[in-house]
Amino acid sequence: MAILAPSVLAADFANMERDMKMTEAAGAKWLHLDIMDGIFVPNISFGPDMVKAIRRVSTAVLDVHLMIDRPIRYVENFCKAGADYLTIHLEADTEENNLAALEKIRSFGVKPGIVVKPKTPAQALAPYIDKVDMILVMTVEPGFGGQSFMADMMPKVKKIRQMLDEKNPACHLEVDGGVDLNTAPICKENGADVLVAGSAFYKSEDKAAFAKALEA
């Protein structure tokens, strides 16, 4: 059993309220919001005001993924905007600042998480394993939607699941990038329990059937 977190980046920004309600009507209980700053990744998406707007029209769990440089500067804004989970990139700052950011997130009653890019090894997560409620493994290079799934990330996902089972078994393990009905099973087999799907979900003709199949 897995949780589907449709990526808002693939929705229609001109009809965001409509698409958020359509997403929930299809059975999705989470929404994944990608925040890009044009510095940590070569693209810009949206900021806390969009999170706040979506919070007003949605009862879904808001899973906010910060792809931004030195995220400690902005975590308070995103917590106050309505995030339920707030994840930061391990590579975006020093270990000291990352740990401080995670603690700050938790102080606002939001669940903190850490994200790793494809080239970052599982072992780099050791200092964070017992400090987070979610670990997100990127199965594409962060910054753009619609990329192909990197199946060679699955040994890393499996290793992280083993690390979590030893020290923090309640922690979610999320996969983001190229997830569809063909790649979802391999993610689940290797221990992921939250799956981000963007283009595959929003372009599917039967979104309710997609959600049901992915979460099965």
N, CA, C and O of each residue as an XYZ file, in Angstrom:
864
protein
N       0.858     -1.198      0.000
C       0.000      0.000      0.000
C       0.889      1.241      0.000
O       1.817      1.348      0.801
N       0.600      2.169     -0.897
C       1.386      3.397     -1.000
C       0.452      4.603     -0.995
O      -0.765      4.464     -1.117
N       1.036      5.773     -0.854
C       0.300      7.035     -0.899
C       0.678      7.764     -2.181
O       1.861      7.949     -2.467
N      -0.317      8.176     -2.949
C      -0.084      8.989     -4.137
C      -0.026     10.458     -3.742
O      -0.892     10.953     -3.021
N       1.011     11.156     -4.226
C       1.128     12.600     -4.007
C       1.274     13.275     -5.371
O       2.395     13.475     -5.837
N       0.164     13.626     -6.016
C       0.258     14.271     -7.328
C       1.041     15.584     -7.258
O       0.853     16.388     -6.346
N       1.918     15.780     -8.238
C       2.747     16.981     -8.259
C       1.995     18.138     -8.899
O       1.636     18.085    -10.076
N       1.762     19.172     -8.121
C       1.024     20.348     -8.563
C       1.706     21.038     -9.740
O       1.058     21.752    -10.505
N       3.007     20.825     -9.885
C       3.761     21.439    -10.986
C       3.185     21.038    -12.344
O       3.334     21.770    -13.322
N       2.530     19.882    -12.406
C       1.962     19.400    -13.672
C       0.507     19.794    -13.858
O      -0.100     19.461    -14.877
N      -0.058     20.500    -12.884
C      -1.452     20.953    -12.993
C      -1.533     22.200    -13.878
O      -0.512     22.729    -14.318
N      -2.747     22.655    -14.131
C      -2.976     23.856    -14.935
C      -2.998     25.066    -14.005
O      -3.953     25.263    -13.253
N      -1.940     25.872    -14.063
C      -1.836     27.010    -13.144
C      -2.968     28.023    -13.350
O      -3.308     28.761    -12.425
N      -3.541     28.066    -14.524
C      -4.636     29.006    -14.789
C      -5.951     28.520    -14.188
O      -6.916     29.276    -14.076
N      -5.972     27.245    -13.805
C      -7.185     26.664    -13.214
C      -6.826     25.842    -11.978
O      -7.264     24.702    -11.823
N      -6.026     26.440    -11.107
C      -5.460     25.686     -9.992
C      -6.528     25.174     -9.027
O      -6.474     24.016     -8.614
N      -7.488     26.008     -8.665
C      -8.525     25.550     -7.737
C      -9.301     24.384     -8.335
O      -9.574     23.401     -7.645
N      -9.660     24.487     -9.618
C     -10.358     23.400    -10.283
C      -9.537     22.106    -10.231
O     -10.060     21.042     -9.901
N      -8.255     22.214    -10.559
C      -7.413     21.012    -10.604
C      -7.172     20.420     -9.220
O      -7.086     19.200     -9.085
N      -7.061     21.253     -8.193
C      -6.874     20.719     -6.845
C      -8.109     19.949     -6.394
O      -7.997     18.887     -5.782
N      -9.281     20.486     -6.695
C     -10.521     19.797     -6.315
C     -10.709     18.513     -7.140
O     -11.198     17.504     -6.632
N     -10.313     18.571     -8.415
C     -10.376     17.390     -9.269
C      -9.427     16.309     -8.751
O      -9.757     15.123     -8.778
N      -8.254     16.721     -8.281
C      -7.263     15.782     -7.760
C      -7.792     15.071     -6.520
O      -7.658     13.854     -6.389
N      -8.385     15.825     -5.625
C      -8.963     15.219     -4.425
C     -10.151     14.326     -4.776
O     -10.328     13.268     -4.173
N     -10.962     14.742     -5.742
C     -12.122     13.941     -6.154
C     -11.684     12.602     -6.743
O     -12.425     11.621     -6.686
N     -10.470     12.569     -7.312
C      -9.931     11.328     -7.879
C      -9.430     10.373     -6.791
O      -9.101      9.218     -7.063
N      -9.380     10.879     -5.553
C      -8.974     10.015     -4.449
C      -7.622     10.320     -3.846
O      -7.214      9.670     -2.883
N      -6.919     11.296     -4.393
C      -5.600     11.644     -3.858
C      -5.759     12.407     -2.541
O      -6.509     13.380     -2.458
N      -5.046     11.949     -1.523
C      -5.132     12.574     -0.199
C      -3.951     13.493      0.091
O      -3.967     14.242      1.068
N      -2.921     13.434     -0.764
C      -1.752     14.303     -0.630
C      -1.613     15.132     -1.905
O      -2.100     14.753     -2.970
N      -0.927     16.287     -1.768
C      -0.491     17.087     -2.901
C       0.988     17.404     -2.713
O       1.422     17.750     -1.614
N       1.753     17.282     -3.789
C       3.192     17.553     -3.734
C       3.466     18.889     -4.415
O       3.123     19.076     -5.582
N       4.083     19.814     -3.687
C       4.340     21.157     -4.202
C       5.847     21.378     -4.325
O       6.565     21.394     -3.326
N       6.317     21.549     -5.566
C       7.741     21.750     -5.830
C       8.072     23.238     -5.846
O       7.545     23.992     -6.663
N       8.946     23.649     -4.939
C       9.350     25.053     -4.837
C      10.763     25.190     -5.395
O      11.705     24.612     -4.854
N      10.911     25.959     -6.481
C      12.212     26.119     -7.141
C      12.602     27.590     -7.166
O      11.770     28.464     -7.409
N      13.890     27.849     -6.908
C      14.337     29.235     -6.762
C      15.208     29.759     -7.900
O      15.608     30.923     -7.876
N      15.511     28.923     -8.901
C      16.376     29.375     -9.988
C      17.840     29.433     -9.614
O      18.669     29.854    -10.421
N      18.174     29.015     -8.392
C      19.571     29.017     -7.919
C      20.008     27.586     -7.617
O      20.965     27.084     -8.206
N      19.305     26.938     -6.701
C      19.635     25.543     -6.396
C      19.317     24.651     -7.587
O      20.033     23.688     -7.859
N      18.241     24.976     -8.296
C      17.894     24.296     -9.552
C      17.678     25.372    -10.626
O      17.337     26.510    -10.302
N      17.876     25.013    -11.905
C      17.801     26.021    -12.975
C      16.384     26.291    -13.452
O      16.127     26.338    -14.655
N      15.476     26.467    -12.522
C      14.093     26.756    -12.882
C      13.453     27.492    -11.716
O      13.967     27.443    -10.599
N      12.344     28.169    -11.958
C      11.600     28.890    -10.922
C      10.151     28.426    -10.996
O       9.580     28.358    -12.085
N       9.550     28.107     -9.855
C       8.154     27.670     -9.872
C       7.275     28.674     -9.143
O       6.727     29.586     -9.762
N       7.137     28.512     -7.833
C       6.276     29.410     -7.055
C       6.747     29.423     -5.610
O       7.655     28.681     -5.233
N       6.121     30.271     -4.806
C       6.574     30.454     -3.435
C       5.478     30.221     -2.412
O       4.484     29.560     -2.710
N       5.648     30.757     -1.206
C       4.701     30.504     -0.118
C       3.288     31.004     -0.402
O       2.331     30.446      0.134
N       3.127     32.037     -1.228
C       1.780     32.535     -1.509
C       0.951     31.493     -2.259
O      -0.255     31.386     -2.037
N       1.588     30.728     -3.143
C       0.864     29.665     -3.841
C       0.486     28.549     -2.868
O      -0.610     27.994     -2.948
N       1.396     28.223     -1.951
C       1.084     27.214     -0.936
C      -0.117     27.670     -0.114
O      -1.027     26.887      0.159
N      -0.109     28.930      0.273
C      -1.209     29.492      1.066
C      -2.529     29.439      0.290
O      -3.574     29.131      0.863
N      -2.481     29.739     -1.010
C      -3.686     29.728     -1.833
C      -4.241     28.308     -1.972
O      -5.452     28.099     -1.893
N      -3.357     27.346     -2.178
C      -3.802     25.957     -2.295
C      -4.359     25.464     -0.958
O      -5.332     24.710     -0.926
N      -3.743     25.890      0.136
C      -4.243     25.513      1.458
C      -5.680     25.979      1.662
O      -6.465     25.301      2.325
N      -6.022     27.122      1.102
C      -7.379     27.658      1.275
C      -8.425     26.814      0.556
O      -9.575     26.749      0.988
N      -8.032     26.170     -0.536
C      -9.031     25.454     -1.345
C      -8.898     23.934     -1.265
O      -9.644     23.211     -1.925
N      -7.949     23.446     -0.458
C      -7.726     22.003     -0.394
C      -7.587     21.517      1.037
O      -6.997     22.192      1.881
N      -8.136     20.342      1.300
C      -7.980     19.705      2.607
C      -6.911     18.614      2.570
O      -6.696     17.920      3.564
N      -6.242     18.463      1.427
C      -5.218     17.427      1.278
C      -3.998     17.720      2.146
O      -3.775     18.858      2.558
N      -3.218     16.685      2.414
C      -1.917     16.844      3.064
C      -0.995     17.555      2.078
O      -0.787     17.071      0.965
N      -0.447     18.687      2.471
C       0.448     19.441      1.592
C       1.896     19.055      1.871
O       2.448     19.345      2.932
N       2.485     18.400      0.895
C       3.850     17.892      0.932
C       4.711     18.875      0.135
O       4.756     18.809     -1.094
N       5.390     19.779      0.833
C       6.098     20.895      0.191
C       7.590     20.583      0.109
O       8.253     20.371      1.124
N       8.097     20.561     -1.111
C       9.476     20.164     -1.418
C      10.266     21.406     -1.818
O      10.057     21.972     -2.891
N      11.178     21.819     -0.938
C      11.961     23.027     -1.194
C      13.222     22.696     -1.982
O      14.163     22.111     -1.445
N      13.236     23.073     -3.253
C      14.446     22.973     -4.083
C      15.062     24.359     -4.143
O      15.132     24.991     -5.197
N      15.510     24.816     -2.965
C      16.023     26.181     -2.861
C      17.337     26.204     -2.088
O      17.604     25.333     -1.260
N      18.143     27.206     -2.371
C      19.432     27.372     -1.725
C      19.251     27.868     -0.284
O      18.443     28.761     -0.027
N      19.997     27.292      0.633
C      19.968     27.663      2.053
C      18.523     27.794      2.578
O      18.086     28.882      2.954
N      17.808     26.690      2.594
C      16.371     26.726      2.916
C      16.040     27.210      4.317
O      14.900     27.598      4.576
N      17.007     27.196      5.230
C      16.734     27.662      6.592
C      16.170     29.081      6.582
O      15.457     29.471      7.506
N      16.484     29.852      5.547
C      16.017     31.238      5.462
C      14.508     31.342      5.226
O      13.901     32.372      5.520
N      13.907     30.280      4.698
C      12.515     30.370      4.265
C      11.566     29.358      4.901
O      10.362     29.400      4.649
N      12.090     28.455      5.716
C      11.205     27.401      6.232
C      10.052     27.963      7.061
O       8.948     27.421      7.018
N      10.283     29.022      7.805
C       9.203     29.607      8.604
C       8.052     30.067      7.708
O       6.885     29.849      8.036
N       8.376     30.702      6.579
C       7.347     31.192      5.663
C       6.485     30.054      5.132
O       5.263     30.181      5.043
N       7.128     28.935      4.778
C       6.379     27.823      4.209
C       5.588     27.067      5.273
O       4.510     26.542      4.996
N       6.117     27.013      6.468
C       5.350     26.415      7.569
C       4.078     27.215      7.819
O       2.994     26.648      7.956
N       4.217     28.519      7.877
C       3.068     29.386      8.147
C       2.082     29.417      6.969
O       0.908     29.743      7.145
N       2.567     29.077      5.777
C       1.704     29.083      4.599
C       0.767     27.881      4.563
O      -0.226     27.884      3.835
N       1.089     26.843      5.359
C       0.168     25.714      5.424
C       0.739     24.358      5.090
O      -0.015     23.401      4.911
N       2.073     24.248      5.001
C       2.681     22.945      4.726
C       2.380     21.968      5.863
O       2.368     22.349      7.033
N       2.136     20.701      5.504
C       2.026     19.628      6.499
C       3.359     18.897      6.638
O       3.801     18.582      7.743
N       3.983     18.638      5.500
C       5.354     18.122      5.448
C       6.188     19.160      4.709
O       5.743     19.722      3.708
N       7.398     19.414      5.200
C       8.289     20.360      4.535
C       9.663     19.708      4.406
O      10.335     19.445      5.403
N      10.071     19.451      3.154
C      11.338     18.761      2.923
C      12.367     19.713      2.333
O      12.053     20.554      1.491
N      13.612     19.561      2.797
C      14.715     20.386      2.314
C      15.793     19.485      1.720
O      15.900     18.316      2.092
N      16.582     20.015      0.812
C      17.638     19.222      0.182
C      18.892     19.172      1.044
O      19.387     20.194      1.520
N      19.379     17.980      1.227
C      20.639     17.775      1.952
C      21.754     18.607      1.319
O      22.606     19.144      2.026
N      21.749     18.713     -0.007
C      22.843     19.364     -0.735
C      22.758     20.888     -0.728
O      23.669     21.557     -1.215
N      21.665     21.451     -0.176
C      21.411     22.885     -0.309
C      22.106     23.746      0.740
O      22.105     24.972      0.637
N      22.708     23.100      1.765
C      23.368     23.880      2.822
C      24.290     22.961      3.615
O      24.448     21.786      3.281
N      24.893     23.501      4.656
C      25.760     22.705      5.513
C      24.929     21.771      6.389
O      23.735     21.998      6.587
N      25.558     20.727      6.910
C      24.850     19.814      7.812
C      24.320     20.568      9.022
O      23.194     20.325      9.455
N      25.107     21.472      9.568
C      24.684     22.235     10.746
C      23.422     23.038     10.456
O      22.482     23.030     11.250
N      23.399     23.729      9.323
C      22.232     24.539      8.984
C      21.021     23.678      8.633
O      19.885     24.030      8.953
N      21.272     22.549      7.975
C      20.163     21.644      7.660
C      19.499     21.112      8.923
O      18.272     21.080      9.024
N      20.314     20.696      9.881
C      19.759     20.174     11.136
C      18.978     21.261     11.871
O      17.929     20.996     12.457
N      19.498     22.481     11.833
C      18.792     23.601     12.466
C      17.470     23.876     11.746
O      16.463     24.182     12.385
N      17.477     23.766     10.419
C      16.256     23.996      9.641
C      15.199     22.945      9.964
O      14.019     23.269     10.102
N      15.619     21.687     10.084
C      14.685     20.608     10.409
C      14.073     20.824     11.788
O      12.878     20.602     11.985
N      14.884     21.252     12.729
C      14.390     21.527     14.084
C      13.397     22.696     14.066
O      12.387     22.679     14.769
N      13.702     23.698     13.258
C      12.821     24.866     13.157
C      11.482     24.473     12.555
O      10.433     24.928     13.011
N      11.515     23.628     11.530
C      10.277     23.148     10.909
C       9.398     22.455     11.951
O       8.200     22.722     12.045
N      10.005     21.570     12.722
C       9.250     20.833     13.730
C       8.682     21.764     14.794
O       7.612     21.502     15.344
N       9.390     22.842     15.084
C       8.922     23.778     16.120
C       7.609     24.457     15.720
O       6.883     24.957     16.579
N       7.304     24.476     14.426
C       6.049     25.065     13.945
C       4.941     24.018     13.818
O       3.858     24.316     13.315
N       5.213     22.794     14.274
C       4.214     21.747     14.199
C       4.107     21.094     12.840
O       3.144     20.382     12.557
N       5.103     21.338     11.996
C       5.153     20.762     10.649
C       6.139     19.598     10.657
O       7.122     19.623     11.397
N       5.883     18.581      9.839
C       6.741     17.397      9.814
C       7.913     17.626      8.860
O       7.702     17.884      7.675
N       9.152     17.535      9.367
C      10.313     17.823      8.540
C      10.786     16.610      7.740
O      10.601     15.461      8.142
N      11.400     16.905      6.600
C      11.958     15.844      5.787
C      13.228     16.297      5.093
O      13.504     17.493      5.000
N      14.002     15.331      4.603
C      15.258     15.615      3.909
C      15.212     14.946      2.546
O      14.656     13.857      2.401
N      15.797     15.600      1.546
C      15.764     15.129      0.161
C      17.182     14.906     -0.339
O      18.097     15.651      0.011
N      17.360     13.856     -1.176
C      18.673     13.625     -1.796
C      18.538     13.549     -3.315
O      17.621     12.921     -3.845
N      19.469     14.202     -3.995
C      19.552     14.148     -5.449
C      20.136     12.796     -5.872
O      20.685     12.075     -5.039
N      20.024     12.450     -7.155
C      20.484     11.132     -7.603
C      21.933     10.789     -7.267
O      22.228      9.636     -6.953
N      22.836     11.754     -7.326
C      24.253     11.438     -7.099
C      24.646     11.398     -5.625
O      25.783     11.053     -5.304
N      23.734     11.743     -4.732
C      24.025     11.726     -3.298
C      23.796     10.317     -2.745
O      22.701      9.776     -2.897
N      24.803      9.711     -2.108
C      24.654      8.328     -1.625
C      23.773      8.234     -0.387
O      23.584      9.213      0.335
N      23.244      7.052     -0.158
C      22.377      6.814      0.995
C      23.080      7.150      2.306
O      22.460      7.688      3.224
N      24.366      6.835      2.398
C      25.092      7.023      3.650
C      25.141      8.482      4.092
O      25.297      8.767      5.279
N      25.009      9.409      3.140
C      25.021     10.837      3.482
C      23.847     11.211      4.375
O      23.868     12.259      5.020
N      22.823     10.362      4.420
C      21.633     10.637      5.232
C      21.805     10.255      6.695
O      20.934     10.556      7.512
N      22.895      9.606      7.040
C      23.079      9.098      8.405
C      22.808     10.136      9.497
O      22.155      9.802     10.486
N      23.281     11.383      9.365
C      23.047     12.361     10.447
C      21.582     12.782     10.593
O      21.206     13.393     11.593
N      20.756     12.453      9.592
C      19.381     12.948      9.568
C      18.331     11.870      9.845
O      17.165     12.189     10.077
N      18.729     10.617      9.823
C      17.790      9.496      9.840
C      16.762      9.593     10.972
O      15.574      9.358     10.750
N      17.207      9.934     12.170
C      16.273      9.978     13.305
C      15.732     11.378     13.578
O      15.133     11.618     14.627
N      15.941     12.303     12.644
C      15.501     13.691     12.831
C      14.332     14.065     11.927
O      13.834     15.189     11.987
N      13.888     13.121     11.082
C      12.907     13.471     10.057
C      11.694     12.539     10.072
O      11.744     11.430     10.605
N      10.607     13.023      9.471
C       9.394     12.232      9.301
C       9.234     11.740      7.867
O       8.333     10.959      7.563
N      10.137     12.216      6.977
C      10.104     11.732      5.598
C      11.472     11.928      4.953
O      12.144     12.935      5.176
N      11.867     10.946      4.153
C      13.042     11.065      3.294
C      12.557     10.942      1.860
O      11.809     10.025      1.521
N      12.990     11.873      1.026
C      12.600     11.891     -0.379
C      13.823     11.592     -1.237
O      14.849     12.265     -1.134
N      13.701     10.575     -2.082
C      14.760     10.208     -3.023
C      14.348     10.666     -4.412
O      13.301     10.260     -4.917
N      15.166     11.510     -5.033
C      14.886     11.967     -6.383
C      15.295     10.887     -7.383
O      16.420     10.387     -7.350
N      14.373     10.537     -8.266
C      14.677      9.556     -9.309
C      14.762     10.235    -10.682
O      14.676      9.591    -11.728
N      14.935     11.559    -10.634
C      15.340     12.380    -11.777
C      16.209     13.498    -11.195
O      16.254     13.679     -9.978
N      16.890     14.237    -12.051
C      17.603     15.425    -11.576
C      16.563     16.502    -11.277
O      15.723     16.794    -12.129
N      16.602     17.093    -10.096
C      15.567     18.069     -9.729
C      15.612     19.327    -10.589
O      16.674     19.769    -11.026
N      14.435     19.888    -10.817
C      14.358     21.165    -11.513
C      13.374     21.228    -12.653
O      12.912     22.311    -13.013
N      13.039     20.071    -13.238
C      12.112     20.045    -14.367
C      11.208     18.824    -14.272
O      11.635     17.762    -13.819
N       9.952     18.979    -14.704
C       9.028     17.862    -14.741
C       9.170     17.074    -16.032
O       9.822     17.522    -16.975
N       8.554     15.895    -16.069
C       8.493     15.118    -17.295
C       9.731     14.328    -17.656
O       9.829     13.828    -18.777
N      10.698     14.195    -16.726
C      11.914     13.444    -17.021
C      11.689     11.936    -16.867
O      10.719     11.495    -16.250
N      12.607     11.166    -17.441
C      12.515      9.708    -17.370
C      12.991      9.185    -16.019
O      13.944      9.703    -15.436
N      12.322      8.169    -15.541
C      12.610      7.508    -14.272
C      13.996      6.865    -14.293
O      14.362      6.176    -15.245
N      14.759      7.103    -13.222
C      16.107      6.521    -13.099
C      16.016      5.257    -12.235
O      16.059      5.325    -11.006
N      15.891      4.109    -12.901
C      15.734      2.841    -12.185
C      16.955      2.491    -11.355
O      16.859      1.714    -10.406
N      18.112      3.063    -11.707
C      19.336      2.753    -10.956
C      19.355      3.395     -9.570
O      20.308      3.206     -8.814
N      18.318      4.148     -9.235
C      18.187      4.693     -7.883
C      17.564      3.694     -6.908
O      17.568      3.927     -5.700
N      17.033      2.593     -7.417
C      16.319      1.657     -6.555
C      17.202      0.985     -5.494
O      16.721      0.783     -4.379
N      18.460      0.630     -5.770
C      19.301      0.109     -4.685
C      19.471      1.125     -3.552
O      19.544      0.751     -2.382
N      19.533      2.402     -3.905
C      19.644      3.443     -2.867
C      18.360      3.514     -2.045
O      18.409      3.631     -0.820
N      17.211      3.444     -2.721
C      15.930      3.442     -2.002
C      15.877      2.264     -1.038
O      15.467      2.418      0.113
N      16.284      1.102     -1.497
C      16.266     -0.097     -0.656
C      17.191      0.061      0.546
O      16.841     -0.332      1.659
N      18.370      0.636      0.324
C      19.328      0.858      1.419
C      18.760      1.825      2.449
O      18.890      1.604      3.653
N      18.132      2.897      1.974
C      17.554      3.876      2.899
C      16.413      3.251      3.705
O      16.268      3.525      4.896
N      15.610      2.416      3.057
C      14.541      1.730      3.786
C      15.116      0.867      4.901
O      14.547      0.798      5.991
N      16.243      0.207      4.633
C      16.900     -0.606      5.657
C      17.404      0.265      6.803
O      17.283     -0.104      7.971
N      17.968      1.423      6.463
C      18.448      2.357      7.488
C      17.291      2.845      8.351
O      17.419      2.958      9.570
N      16.163      3.134      7.709
C      14.993      3.608      8.451
C      14.408      2.510      9.325
O      14.015      2.763     10.464
N      14.349      1.309      8.805
C      13.810      0.201      9.592
C      14.594     -0.010     10.881
O      14.038     -0.446     11.889
N      15.883      0.300     10.846
C      16.736      0.133     12.024
C      16.576      1.273     13.026
O      16.627      1.038     14.233
N      16.381      2.508     12.546
C      16.435      3.661     13.448
C      15.186      4.534     13.482
O      14.983      5.279     14.441
N      14.345      4.453     12.450
C      13.183      5.342     12.397
C      12.102      4.723     11.509
O      11.766      5.281     10.465
N      11.559      3.580     11.915
C      10.652      2.821     11.043
C       9.365      3.534     10.666
O       8.749      3.192      9.657
N       8.943      4.520     11.454
C       7.699      5.234     11.140
C       7.887      6.291     10.050
O       6.910      6.850      9.553
N       9.123      6.563      9.684
C       9.426      7.603      8.699
C       8.970      7.184      7.302
O       9.205      6.053      6.877
N       8.317      8.104      6.593
C       7.930      7.852      5.207
C       9.162      7.869      4.306
O      10.119      8.599      4.566
N       9.132      7.064      3.250
C      10.169      7.071      2.220
C       9.477      7.382      0.891
O       8.671      6.598      0.390
N       9.806      8.521      0.350
C       9.125      9.052     -0.829
C      10.048      8.997     -2.043
O      11.263      9.157     -1.926
N       9.443      8.766     -3.216
C      10.176      8.780     -4.478
C       9.518      9.798     -5.396
O       8.292      9.867     -5.485
N      10.342     10.589     -6.078
C       9.845     11.660     -6.941
C      10.651     11.677     -8.230
O      11.872     11.834     -8.213
N       9.945     11.511     -9.355
C      10.603     11.631    -10.650
C      10.307     10.471    -11.580
O      10.804      9.363    -11.379
N       9.500     10.723    -12.593
C       9.216      9.691    -13.577
C       8.339      8.564    -13.075
O       8.333      7.479    -13.655
N       7.596      8.805    -12.000
C       6.743      7.752    -11.440
C       5.442      7.658    -12.237
O       4.743      8.652    -12.430
N       5.134      6.448    -12.694
C       3.877      6.176    -13.369
C       3.423      4.774    -12.984
O       3.986      4.176    -12.067
N       2.420      4.242    -13.665
C       1.905      2.927    -13.281
C       2.883      1.803    -13.599
O       2.749      0.703    -13.064
N       3.863      2.062    -14.459
C       4.878      1.055    -14.763
C       6.035      1.070    -13.773
O       6.585      0.021    -13.439
N       6.406      2.266    -13.302
C       7.557      2.382    -12.402
C       7.168      2.335    -10.926
O       8.013      2.061    -10.074
N       5.896      2.601    -10.616
C       5.462      2.588     -9.218
C       5.712      1.254     -8.522
O       6.171      1.255     -7.380
N       5.430      0.110     -9.162
C       5.638     -1.164     -8.465
C       7.069     -1.385     -8.005
O       7.285     -1.903     -6.910
N       8.051     -1.005     -8.815
C       9.449     -1.204     -8.423
C       9.814     -0.295     -7.251
O      10.629     -0.664     -6.406
N       9.213      0.887     -7.202
C       9.456      1.790     -6.067
C       8.932      1.160     -4.779
O       9.611      1.163     -3.753
N       7.724      0.622     -4.847
C       7.121     -0.003     -3.669
C       7.885     -1.253     -3.244
O       8.057     -1.509     -2.052
N       8.343     -2.029     -4.225
C       9.101     -3.243     -3.919
C      10.385     -2.930     -3.147
O      10.859     -3.747     -2.357
N      10.941     -1.742     -3.384
C      12.201     -1.365     -2.734
C      12.003     -0.531     -1.476
O      12.971     -0.044     -0.891
N      10.739     -0.363     -1.057
C      10.494      0.237      0.245
C       9.858      1.607      0.272
O       9.586      2.137      1.349
N       9.613      2.197     -0.895
C       8.958      3.512     -0.911
C       7.485      3.378     -0.569
O       6.834      2.427     -1.000
N       6.949      4.323      0.204
C       5.529      4.282      0.552
C       4.790      5.560      0.196
O       3.578      5.644      0.396
N       5.502      6.569     -0.333
C       4.875      7.772     -0.874
C       5.432      7.981     -2.277
O       6.648      8.025     -2.463
N       4.550      8.109     -3.261
C       4.978      8.204     -4.653
C       4.443      9.496     -5.268
O       3.236      9.738     -5.289
N       5.358     10.311     -5.762
C       4.997     11.560     -6.422
C       4.814     11.286     -7.911
O       5.708     10.747     -8.563
N       3.660     11.657     -8.441
C       3.404     11.515     -9.876
C       2.861     12.835    -10.398
O       1.868     13.351     -9.885
N       3.512     13.379    -11.416
C       3.080     14.650    -11.972
C       2.386     14.474    -13.304
O       1.162     14.359    -13.373
N       3.188     14.456    -14.374
C       2.636     14.342    -15.723
C       1.780     13.094    -15.883
O       0.715     13.142    -16.498
N       2.246     11.975    -15.330
C       1.514     10.706    -15.494
C       0.108     10.801    -14.913
O      -0.838     10.267    -15.493
N      -0.039     11.477    -13.773
C      -1.356     11.617    -13.158
C      -2.222     12.612    -13.917
O      -3.350     12.292    -14.292
N      -1.705     13.814    -14.145
C      -2.548     14.863    -14.717
C      -2.886     14.629    -16.185
O      -3.853     15.194    -16.696
N      -2.089     13.795    -16.871
C      -2.393     13.474    -18.268
C      -3.212     12.196    -18.413
O      -3.620     11.846    -19.521
N      -3.454     11.500    -17.316
C      -4.221     10.257    -17.389
C      -5.694     10.557    -17.672
O      -6.245     11.532    -17.161
N      -6.312      9.729    -18.472
C      -7.717      9.935    -18.831
C      -8.643      9.632    -17.663
O      -9.673     10.284    -17.494
N      -8.277      8.646    -16.861
C      -9.087      8.263    -15.700
C      -8.218      8.414    -14.452
O      -7.501      7.494    -14.057
N      -8.298      9.583    -13.852
C      -7.415      9.890    -12.717
C      -7.754      9.059    -11.485
O      -6.863      8.695    -10.716
N      -9.028      8.758    -11.295
C      -9.415      7.927    -10.145
C      -8.848      6.521    -10.283
O      -8.386      5.928     -9.308
N      -8.887      5.994    -11.507
C      -8.321      4.651    -11.741
C      -6.813      4.670    -11.571
O      -6.232      3.714    -11.057
N      -6.177      5.753    -11.999
C      -4.722      5.898    -11.815
C      -4.376      5.886    -10.340
O      -3.474      5.165     -9.914
N      -5.096      6.689     -9.553
C      -4.834      6.779     -8.123
C      -5.026      5.427     -7.437
O      -4.211      5.020     -6.609
N      -6.095      4.748     -7.784
C      -6.385      3.453     -7.167
C      -5.320      2.430     -7.517
O      -4.891      1.667     -6.651
N      -4.883      2.402     -8.773
C      -3.878      1.435     -9.213
C      -2.526      1.717     -8.572
O      -1.831      0.790     -8.154
N      -2.147      2.995     -8.491
C      -0.835      3.316     -7.926
C      -0.770      3.015     -6.439
O       0.269      2.582     -5.939
N      -1.862      3.238     -5.732
C      -1.861      3.046     -4.281
C      -2.091      1.598     -3.863
O      -1.910      1.258     -2.694
N      -2.482      0.753     -4.791
C      -2.788     -0.648     -4.457
C      -1.557     -1.390     -3.913
O      -1.644     -2.573     -3.585
